[in-house]
Amino acid sequence: MNSFNVPEMSCGHCTAAIEKAIKAIDPTATVSCDLGTRTVAVESFLSDRAVSEAIRDAGYDVTAPAAT
């Protein structure tokens, strides 16, 4: 599972939009958002780059994948 820092993620709407964007390109992905740490953990066949692009396409900045 890879984690991504999403500094602008601040509410349930944010988490829903991010999860929807990732699942749109990988319906089997497991997505877990943590508002406290503003990270998104993703288990998927997608590359880190593809996940980052999906999050950006949803309107959120993403920093480098978080250290896990």
Secondary structure, DSSP 4 states (H G I P E B T S, - for coil): -EEEE-TT--SHHHHHHHHHHHHHH-TT-EEEEETTTTEEEEESSS-HHHHHHHHHHTT----SEEP-
